């Protein structure tokens, strides 16, 4: 879906730099290669597939010296992130005030085996690769001294290696004690955090505010289908409630379109969000990313659509033929978002979030939260596009007028929760996420969807290709595929017996 944007960027760069050599790299090149479409990047002078850190110096030296280079440059070896150097401070020092906060990469890789995820299939990426704690702390210290108050710790799974995660959190706690600085942190991790109460406490004490977790579904069969074992092993609602009871707003990734989904999945998700007290929860539609087991399964079953490049004017365009009928997905998705964006529902989940903070686990953070209106306003005042977005946000929120009623009820409810230190920070998170939803879905209609489903009479037994569990696969991949196969066999059995 980024192909058109890449072409526009390349055209702009060439217009301003007609004699320059244009190089593209990063995970997107690997994805094009996995899809068999690397030729679509032919307009670029050089395409790098693999980690660039180990070759960037030689690459730039060759370009500077006008030495010939291959168009396609494959880097077979993973870069050892333990050798990563700190940010280039002269550039950062001159530009940091133009940004809302700082993004620091801290690790790569994830040990889990989700069928739809392309993190796990990058070379040697099905395990954690962690940056040294000392390097990360040097970057945090320098940026905090400049005045940066919000950090996104970028990774594939912050707790992929829990001992390393705890060592970094311990270092942040010690640094805060020495310096008295109170920046807030946001990161991505997995639901199994609920099993680690000691780490939950330390994360809050270290000023970790919101966290992203791929919840994906409240349907146990869908979680088993995609081998989301860390989720399937938990009672999702209670796991989320336990994590949030420490004070974290969980930013939840949610997906519709699994083979095990039914027409009830939309209401099931609404109920799950409300019961868990999630302040976030903005579902997407399942897409098969090139190279993933899901992509391979869909291709073998003849269920891939050739719609990989650009959205074509649609808001939702996916490359899978779903089992759930197209009309059921569209009507269910639209109905979901109309109810989801309504003031009554939004108030219900905010109240559930605050009720859950009374379990005795709550630890307040110090300083400003990750969502800072003052920080955002500083950016808005400098950028006309951001200012227009703010005006549109408030305009969309103002209709229907009942939204203001529910906002005032929310303010009164939060004001009454005097025991919760920092309670108005959660109100900001809730209101921001609510208006995000309104901006995205205010005018959603059937015309916004380019999706498809299997034809009438589709043989459900073909959802699982005969060679899906290949003996040549590594042990972990076979384990994932056995889980997926078991769930899909159950789906076929239920359809045949009417269970």
Buried (B, 14 or more C-beta within 10 A) or exposed (E): BEBEEBBEEBEEEBEEEEEEEBBBBEBEBBBBBBBEBBEBBEEBBBBBBBBBBBBBEEBEEBBEEEEEBEEBBEBEEBBEBEEBEEBEEEEBEEEBEEBBBBEBBBBBBBBBBBBBBBBBBBEEBBEBBBBBBEBBBEBBEBBBEEEBBBBBBBBBBBBBBBEBBBEBBEBBBEBBEEEEBEBBBBBBBBBBBBBBEEBBBBBBBBBBBBBBBBBBBBBBBBBBBBBBBBBBEBEBBEBBBBBBBBBBBBBBBBBBBBBBBBEEBBEBBBEBBBBBBBBBBBBEBBBBBBBBBBBBBBBBBEBBBEBBBBEEEBBBBBBBBBBBBBEBBBBBBBEBBEEBBBBEBBBBBBBBBBEBBEEEBBBBBEBBBBBBEEBBEBBBEEEEEEBEEBEBBEEBBEEEEEBEEBBEBBEEBBEEBEEBEBBEBBBBBBBBBBBBBBBBBBEBEEEBBBBBBBEEEBEBEBBBBEEBBEEEBEEBBBBBBEBBBBBBEBBBEEEEEEE
